Amino acid sequence: MTTFKLSDQALGAIMMALQKSLMEQSDITPVLKSFELTPTDGKEEELLVTNPPTVRVGAPDTTGT
């Protein structure tokens, strides 16, 4: 049986999903379940997320009000 570890990219994708769910106050489960994982080509048996979440942040309010 082959075992895999999460790549740095996959860990970053999980952190982005967590940040997005916190910002939107939404459930993280659907985002994690939708991740498409692919093994890396190198010797290290790691997984990549081919569809990481995107987080959009609006411009800060600079009006001072």
TORBAPA-584629 format. One line per field, with one value per residue: residue number from 1; residue in one letter; x, y, z of N, C-alpha, C, CB in turn. Coordinates in pm, 1 decimal, padded with zeros to 6 digits. Glycine has a CB too. Layout:
nr <- [NUM; ...];
rest <- [a; ...];
n.px <- [X; ...];
n.py <- [Y; ...];
n.pz <- [Z; ...];
ca.px <- [X; ...];
ca.py <- [Y; ...];
ca.pz <- [Z; ...];
c.px <- [X; ...];
c.py <- [Y; ...];
c.pz <- [Z; ...];
cb.px <- [X; ...];
cb.py <- [Y; ...];
cb.pz <- [Z; ...];
This chain:
nr <- [1; 2; 3; 4; 5; 6; 7; 8; 9; 10; 11; 12; 13; 14; 15; 16; 17; 18; 19; 20; 21; 22; 23; 24; 25; 26; 27; 28; 29; 30; 31; 32; 33; 34; 35; 36; 37; 38; 39; 40; 41; 42; 43; 44; 45; 46; 47; 48; 49; 50; 51; 52; 53; 54; 55; 56; 57; 58; 59; 60; 61; 62; 63; 64; 65];
rest <- [m; t; t; f; k; l; s; d; q; a; l; g; a; i; m; m; a; l; q; k; s; l; m; e; q; s; d; i; t; p; v; l; k; s; f; e; l; t; p; t; d; g; k; e; e; e; l; l; v; t; n; p; p; t; v; r; v; g; a; p; d; t; t; g; t];
n.px <- [00084.6; 00059.2; 00154.6; 00082.7; 00195.4; 00094.6; 00171.6; 00357.8; 00212.8; -00044.0; -00099.2; -00105.0; -00333.0; -00529.4; -00509.5; -00591.0; -00854.0; -00953.8; -00918.9; -01091.9; -01339.9; -01361.9; -01369.6; -01603.2; -01779.2; -01864.3; -01923.4; -01645.6; -01628.0; -01753.6; -01575.3; -01329.6; -01402.8; -01434.7; -01183.3; -00945.7; -00710.2; -00374.6; -00098.7; 00246.8; 00515.5; 00770.6; 01028.9; 00944.6; 00656.8; 00400.1; 00097.5; -00079.0; -00305.5; -00523.7; -00720.1; -00722.1; -00877.8; -00998.0; -00948.1; -01105.5; -01044.2; -01178.0; -01112.3; -00955.1; -01133.1; -01072.2; -01174.5; -01195.4; -01419.4];
n.py <- [-00117.0; 00217.5; 00509.1; 00853.4; 01187.2; 01519.2; 01780.0; 02091.2; 02273.6; 02158.6; 02176.6; 02453.8; 02501.5; 02390.8; 02564.4; 02801.2; 02733.1; 02713.9; 02980.9; 03109.1; 02996.4; 03095.5; 03374.5; 03396.6; 03286.3; 03017.0; 02664.0; 02449.2; 02194.0; 02117.9; 02241.4; 02114.3; 01850.9; 01878.3; 01897.1; 01810.2; 01570.7; 01502.1; 01290.4; 01384.0; 01412.1; 01354.6; 01185.5; 01199.6; 01103.7; 01276.1; 01470.1; 01688.2; 01964.8; 02012.1; 02194.3; 02440.0; 02653.5; 02988.8; 03307.1; 03607.6; 03937.9; 04239.5; 04589.4; 04786.3; 05001.7; 05328.4; 05567.4; 05656.3; 05655.8];
n.pz <- [00000.0; -00087.3; 00078.8; 00135.7; 00193.0; 00280.8; 00060.2; 00078.2; -00068.8; -00062.6; 00210.5; 00230.8; 00075.4; 00239.1; 00456.4; 00330.6; 00272.3; 00531.1; 00617.4; 00437.0; 00511.0; 00767.5; 00721.2; 00570.9; 00740.8; 00712.0; 00653.5; 00647.7; 00552.6; 00293.2; 00113.7; 00165.9; 00099.9; -00171.8; -00274.8; -00519.3; -00542.7; -00633.4; -00689.1; -00646.9; -00890.2; -00814.3; -00613.8; -00353.3; -00191.6; -00214.8; -00193.4; -00411.2; -00433.2; -00685.1; -00732.9; -00563.9; -00313.3; -00373.7; -00235.6; -00199.9; -00127.5; -00027.0; -00097.9; 00155.2; 00382.0; 00347.2; 00415.2; 00669.7; 00826.0];
ca.px <- [00000.0; 00132.9; 00106.8; 00119.0; 00191.9; 00050.2; 00278.3; 00343.4; 00103.9; -00169.8; -00120.2; -00146.4; -00471.6; -00612.6; -00509.0; -00674.9; -00992.7; -00988.6; -00932.3; -01214.3; -01457.3; -01371.3; -01410.9; -01741.3; -01853.3; -01929.0; -01871.8; -01526.5; -01638.4; -01772.9; -01454.0; -01231.2; -01450.0; -01424.1; -01043.3; -00898.4; -00572.3; -00291.0; 00036.3; 00357.2; 00594.8; 00903.4; 01051.3; 00863.7; 00518.5; 00317.8; -00022.4; -00106.2; -00445.7; -00527.7; -00823.3; -00723.9; -00978.2; -00952.2; -01002.1; -01108.6; -01051.7; -01212.1; -01021.3; -00983.5; -01204.0; -00975.0; -01244.5; -01180.3; -01547.7];
ca.py <- [00000.0; 00342.4; 00615.3; 00986.3; 01299.3; 01641.4; 01870.1; 02226.6; 02334.5; 02105.1; 02237.4; 02590.8; 02497.4; 02367.7; 02688.8; 02895.5; 02690.2; 02752.5; 03126.4; 03143.1; 02959.2; 03188.6; 03505.0; 03388.0; 03217.3; 02903.8; 02530.8; 02415.6; 02056.2; 02103.4; 02282.5; 02005.8; 01734.3; 01902.5; 01898.4; 01707.0; 01543.2; 01435.1; 01266.1; 01454.6; 01329.0; 01330.6; 01069.5; 01215.8; 01065.7; 01381.9; 01503.5; 01826.3; 01998.9; 02070.8; 02297.8; 02508.6; 02759.8; 03126.1; 03399.1; 03744.9; 04035.4; 04371.7; 04697.9; 04838.4; 05129.2; 05432.5; 05694.7; 05695.4; 05662.3];
ca.pz <- [00000.0; -00093.6; 00165.8; 00090.0; 00286.1; 00216.1; 00018.1; 00130.7; -00145.6; -00011.0; 00341.5; 00203.3; 00028.1; 00357.7; 00532.5; 00256.1; 00292.9; 00667.7; 00619.2; 00363.6; 00589.5; 00879.9; 00669.8; 00523.3; 00846.5; 00645.7; 00685.1; 00570.0; 00504.5; 00147.9; 00042.4; 00179.8; 00024.9; -00315.1; -00317.1; -00611.2; -00502.6; -00732.5; -00636.9; -00712.4; -00980.1; -00757.3; -00526.9; -00233.5; -00217.8; -00159.4; -00268.6; -00448.3; -00454.5; -00819.1; -00737.2; -00434.0; -00304.1; -00389.9; -00135.9; -00251.0; -00018.9; -00076.5; -00062.9; 00289.5; 00390.1; 00380.6; 00434.8; 00808.4; 00895.0];
c.px <- [00089.6; 00071.0; 00159.5; 00116.2; 00141.0; 00171.8; 00257.1; 00228.7; -00031.2; -00200.9; -00165.2; -00290.8; -00567.4; -00621.8; -00596.1; -00822.9; -01040.2; -01010.5; -01062.8; -01337.9; -01473.5; -01421.2; -01558.0; -01834.9; -01935.0; -01860.2; -01754.8; -01539.3; -01660.0; -01648.3; -01350.1; -01273.5; -01435.6; -01279.7; -01014.3; -00749.0; -00499.4; -00154.5; 00140.9; 00435.6; 00729.2; 00911.6; 00966.0; 00718.0; 00426.5; 00197.7; -00029.9; -00256.1; -00452.7; -00633.3; -00831.1; -00828.5; -00915.1; -01020.9; -00993.6; -01128.0; -01079.2; -01108.3; -01055.6; -01053.8; -01106.2; -01041.0; -01232.5; -01312.4; -01586.9];
c.py <- [00123.9; 00443.3; 00748.9; 01083.7; 01419.9; 01726.0; 02005.7; 02298.3; 02287.7; 02162.2; 02382.7; 02597.6; 02474.7; 02495.1; 02795.8; 02861.0; 02730.1; 02903.2; 03170.3; 03111.4; 03051.3; 03325.3; 03505.7; 03327.7; 03102.2; 02773.8; 02496.8; 02278.5; 02044.6; 02141.5; 02171.0; 01883.1; 01752.3; 01903.6; 01780.9; 01689.9; 01463.2; 01409.5; 01344.9; 01356.6; 01288.1; 01204.9; 01076.9; 01186.8; 01163.7; 01407.5; 01653.2; 01844.3; 02070.9; 02180.1; 02372.2; 02620.8; 02896.3; 03211.5; 03538.7; 03838.4; 04171.5; 04474.7; 04750.2; 04974.2; 05235.7; 05567.3; 05744.6; 05705.5; 05529.7];
c.pz <- [00000.0; 00001.8; 00114.5; 00205.9; 00209.3; 00179.3; 00085.6; 00060.0; -00092.4; 00127.1; 00326.1; 00157.4; 00145.2; 00441.2; 00463.5; 00274.2; 00432.5; 00676.7; 00551.1; 00446.4; 00710.1; 00834.1; 00630.6; 00627.9; 00788.2; 00686.4; 00592.2; 00502.8; 00353.7; 00067.3; 00047.7; 00099.4; -00125.7; -00365.5; -00409.9; -00584.7; -00609.6; -00671.3; -00715.8; -00798.9; -00919.5; -00673.5; -00401.6; -00267.1; -00145.0; -00250.0; -00293.7; -00460.5; -00588.4; -00832.4; -00603.2; -00432.4; -00330.4; -00284.5; -00194.1; -00132.3; -00080.6; -00034.2; 00075.4; 00282.5; 00435.5; 00403.3; 00578.3; 00884.5; 00949.8];
cb.px <- [-00096.5; 00135.1; 00150.8; 00025.4; 00332.9; -00046.6; 00281.6; 00475.0; 00117.1; -00164.2; 00008.5; -00056.3; -00489.4; -00555.6; -00364.3; -00637.5; -01006.1; -00878.7; -00811.2; -01219.8; -01446.8; -01235.2; -01325.2; -01747.2; -01945.6; -01925.9; -01984.1; -01402.9; -01750.4; -01890.1; -01396.2; -01213.3; -01594.8; -01490.1; -00949.9; -00927.2; -00569.1; -00278.7; 00069.2; 00450.6; 00618.0; 00944.3; 01198.6; 00879.5; 00490.8; 00400.1; -00147.2; -00034.7; -00504.0; -00553.8; -00960.5; -00584.0; -01045.8; -00981.5; -00925.0; -01222.8; -00919.8; -01350.0; -01027.9; -00853.2; -01325.9; -00871.6; -01391.6; -01109.6; -01654.8];
cb.py <- [-00000.5; 00397.5; 00590.9; 01032.8; 01327.1; 01720.5; 01884.8; 02305.7; 02300.1; 01951.8; 02229.6; 02652.9; 02386.4; 02251.6; 02740.1; 02894.8; 02537.2; 02708.6; 03191.9; 03067.7; 02813.3; 03202.8; 03544.1; 03305.5; 03315.8; 02921.1; 02424.1; 02418.2; 01987.3; 02189.2; 02413.0; 01967.9; 01705.9; 02033.1; 01894.0; 01744.8; 01467.9; 01519.4; 01115.7; 01522.0; 01402.4; 01447.0; 01059.2; 01358.1; 00918.3; 01510.3; 01455.8; 01864.4; 02087.9; 01963.0; 02235.6; 02566.1; 02758.5; 03179.6; 03389.2; 03764.3; 04037.4; 04412.7; 04811.6; 04850.7; 05120.6; 05444.5; 05680.1; 05825.6; 05712.5];
cb.pz <- [00122.2; -00237.3; 00312.8; -00021.4; 00349.7; 00307.8; -00137.9; 00114.1; -00295.7; -00004.8; 00426.1; 00098.9; -00078.3; 00442.9; 00549.5; 00105.8; 00273.1; 00766.1; 00549.9; 00230.1; 00635.3; 00948.8; 00550.0; 00395.8; 00921.0; 00491.6; 00672.6; 00659.8; 00575.4; 00102.6; 00102.7; 00328.3; 00058.9; -00348.9; -00194.8; -00762.8; -00369.4; -00862.6; -00641.3; -00607.6; -01110.1; -00674.1; -00488.7; -00174.6; -00172.8; -00140.7; -00194.7; -00580.5; -00336.6; -00921.7; -00772.1; -00401.6; -00165.8; -00533.7; 00000.6; -00358.1; 00066.5; -00027.1; -00167.2; 00370.7; 00486.7; 00271.0; 00397.6; 00814.9; 00803.9];
